[in-house]
Amino acid sequence: MAVYLLADTEIHDPEAYERYKEAAPEYVARHGGEYCHRYGEFEFIVEGDWSPERLLVIKFPSRQAYDEFMADPDYKPWKELRESITTPKNVLLLEGYDVSQTSP
């Protein structure tokens, strides 16, 4: 079942983060991930008080694919760069909804 990574992060070094943004899609795609939303325009909160600065949503085909992405040795230096130049504010991993497994 698909999983969705939702991340709201604070970026401390925009220049270095641009390098990360250029490199990361290769590793996301390598593990079957696809960007659903990548820091573009979004409608501000309709209800509640969460106010993300930057919002990222990536869909992976399974939890295993996400775990393999995070453990990819080729991605490791980019992950370390991201961790050194950002502070996570809210990061969620959500399991997708499988309509075929619901009861009538």
N, C-alpha and C positions, 0 to 999 in steps of 0.2 A: 504494500500500500504506500502511496506517495506520502512524503513528509514535506513540510514547508518551513523554511528558516525565515523568521522575521527578525530584523535587527534594526535597532535605533542606536546609533553610536555618535559619540562626540569625537571630532577629528582635531588633532593638535598640530599636525603638519600637513597642510593641504597639498603641498608640492610632492612630498613623498607618497601621499595617499593617491595622487594621480598615477604614479608609477604602479602602485598596487592595483588600482582599478584597470589598468591596461593589461596586467599579467593574469589576474584572477580568472577571467572568463575561460581561459584555456583549461584550467584545472576543474572548474565547475562543469564544463562540457564533458571533460574526460570521464566524469563519474555520472553522466546522464542528467546533470542538473540544468535547469533553465531559469533565466531571470524572468520573473513576473513583474517586478517593479524595482527600479534601480535609481533611487535618489531623485526622481523626477518630481513633477508637480503632483500634489495629492490634496484632496479636499481635507481641510482641517477638521478636527474632531466634531462629529455630529452630536455625540453624547459622551459624557464623562469628562475627565480632566487630563488625559494623556496628550501631551503635545510634543510629538517627535520632531527633531530637527531634520533628520535625514532618515528615510525609511527604505529598507532593502527587503525584498521578498524573493527567495529562490526556492523553486520546487525541485525536489530530488525524487527519483522513482521509488525509493525505499529508504528505510532507516539505515540499512546496510550500506547503500550507496553514499549517504551522507557521512557515515562513519569512515568509509574508505576515502572520501574526499578529505576529511579532516586529518586522516593519518597518512595521506600521500606524501612520501618522502620528497618528491619534487616540489610539492606545494609548501613544505615546511619553512623554507626561508621567507616566503611571502607571508605566511601566517605569522611568523615571528615579527616581520616588519609591521603588519597590520596591528598586532598586539602592542607594539612599541609606540605607535603613533595615534592610537585611538583609545577611548574609554567607552566600554559598552554601557549604555543606559538601560536598555531593555532588549533582551535577546530571547526569542522563543523558538522552540521546535515543535511544530504542530503536526499531528497525524491527520492525513486526509480522511475524507468521509467516503465510504464505499456504499453507494446506494443499493447494490445488489445484495448486501448482507443485512438489510433492514427487514423487519417483519412487516407484513401488510397491515 
